[in-house]
Amino acid sequence: MKGILNIAGEEDRFVFQGVHMLFDGKPDRPWKEGETRKNELVFIGRNLDEAKLREDFKQCLV
Protein backbone atom coordinates (compact mmCIF):
# COMPACT_ATOMS: atom_id res chain seq x y z
CA MET A 1 0.00 0.00 0.00
CA LYS A 2 1.12 3.53 -0.71
CA GLY A 3 -0.61 6.77 0.03
CA ILE A 4 -0.79 10.49 0.53
CA LEU A 5 -2.83 11.92 3.39
CA ASN A 6 -4.18 15.39 4.04
CA ILE A 7 -4.04 15.77 7.82
CA ALA A 8 -6.18 18.54 9.30
CA GLY A 9 -4.11 21.47 10.56
CA GLU A 10 -0.93 20.35 8.78
CA GLU A 11 0.60 22.24 5.86
CA ASP A 12 2.65 19.25 4.66
CA ARG A 13 1.40 16.17 2.87
CA PHE A 14 1.91 12.94 4.79
CA VAL A 15 3.22 10.07 2.69
CA PHE A 16 3.35 6.43 3.68
CA GLN A 17 3.99 2.99 2.30
CA GLY A 18 3.60 -0.50 3.56
CA VAL A 19 4.68 -3.98 2.60
CA HIS A 20 3.10 -6.96 4.34
CA MET A 21 2.90 -5.88 8.00
CA LEU A 22 5.60 -3.17 7.82
CA PHE A 23 4.49 0.45 7.44
CA ASP A 24 6.42 3.71 7.37
CA GLY A 25 5.26 7.28 6.99
CA LYS A 26 6.52 10.82 7.29
CA PRO A 27 5.64 14.42 6.47
CA ASP A 28 6.48 15.31 2.88
CA ARG A 29 6.56 18.60 1.01
CA PRO A 30 4.02 21.36 1.66
CA TRP A 31 0.82 21.33 -0.37
CA LYS A 32 1.24 23.61 -3.38
CA GLU A 33 -0.96 26.66 -3.79
CA GLY A 34 -4.05 25.59 -5.71
CA GLU A 35 -3.23 21.88 -5.32
CA THR A 36 -6.24 19.78 -4.36
CA ARG A 37 -5.74 18.44 -0.87
CA LYS A 38 -6.79 14.81 -0.84
CA ASN A 39 -6.33 11.45 0.76
CA GLU A 40 -5.24 8.83 -1.76
CA LEU A 41 -4.51 5.16 -1.13
CA VAL A 42 -3.00 2.77 -3.67
CA PHE A 43 -3.31 -0.95 -3.00
CA ILE A 44 -0.92 -3.29 -4.76
CA GLY A 45 -1.80 -6.97 -4.76
CA ARG A 46 -3.58 -9.86 -6.37
CA ASN A 47 -7.25 -10.76 -6.24
CA LEU A 48 -8.20 -7.67 -4.23
CA ASP A 49 -11.94 -7.14 -3.81
CA GLU A 50 -12.30 -3.46 -4.70
CA ALA A 51 -15.95 -3.23 -3.67
CA LYS A 52 -15.22 -4.78 -0.26
CA LEU A 53 -12.22 -2.49 0.31
CA ARG A 54 -14.26 0.59 -0.57
CA GLU A 55 -17.12 -0.46 1.71
CA ASP A 56 -14.81 -1.24 4.63
CA PHE A 57 -13.02 2.12 4.33
CA LYS A 58 -16.33 4.00 4.12
CA GLN A 59 -17.27 2.45 7.46
CA CYS A 60 -14.10 3.98 8.97
CA LEU A 61 -15.03 7.56 8.04
CA VAL A 62 -15.87 9.92 10.86
C-alpha positions as CSV (number, residue, x, y, z in Angstrom):
1,M,0.0,0.0,0.0
2,K,1.1,3.5,-0.7
3,G,-0.6,6.8,0.0
4,I,-0.8,10.5,0.5
5,L,-2.8,11.9,3.4
6,N,-4.2,15.4,4.0
7,I,-4.0,15.8,7.8
8,A,-6.2,18.5,9.3
9,G,-4.1,21.5,10.6
10,E,-0.9,20.4,8.8
11,E,0.6,22.2,5.9
12,D,2.7,19.3,4.7
13,R,1.4,16.2,2.9
14,F,1.9,12.9,4.8
15,V,3.2,10.1,2.7
16,F,3.4,6.4,3.7
17,Q,4.0,3.0,2.3
18,G,3.6,-0.5,3.6
19,V,4.7,-4.0,2.6
20,H,3.1,-7.0,4.3
21,M,2.9,-5.9,8.0
22,L,5.6,-3.2,7.8
23,F,4.5,0.4,7.4
24,D,6.4,3.7,7.4
25,G,5.3,7.3,7.0
26,K,6.5,10.8,7.3
27,P,5.6,14.4,6.5
28,D,6.5,15.3,2.9
29,R,6.6,18.6,1.0
30,P,4.0,21.4,1.7
31,W,0.8,21.3,-0.4
32,K,1.2,23.6,-3.4
33,E,-1.0,26.7,-3.8
34,G,-4.0,25.6,-5.7
35,E,-3.2,21.9,-5.3
36,T,-6.2,19.8,-4.4
37,R,-5.7,18.4,-0.9
38,K,-6.8,14.8,-0.8
39,N,-6.3,11.4,0.8
40,E,-5.2,8.8,-1.8
41,L,-4.5,5.2,-1.1
42,V,-3.0,2.8,-3.7
43,F,-3.3,-1.0,-3.0
44,I,-0.9,-3.3,-4.8
45,G,-1.8,-7.0,-4.8
46,R,-3.6,-9.9,-6.4
47,N,-7.2,-10.8,-6.2
48,L,-8.2,-7.7,-4.2
49,D,-11.9,-7.1,-3.8
50,E,-12.3,-3.5,-4.7
51,A,-16.0,-3.2,-3.7
52,K,-15.2,-4.8,-0.3
53,L,-12.2,-2.5,0.3
54,R,-14.3,0.6,-0.6
55,E,-17.1,-0.5,1.7
56,D,-14.8,-1.2,4.6
57,F,-13.0,2.1,4.3
58,K,-16.3,4.0,4.1
59,Q,-17.3,2.5,7.5
60,C,-14.1,4.0,9.0
61,L,-15.0,7.6,8.0
62,V,-15.9,9.9,10.9
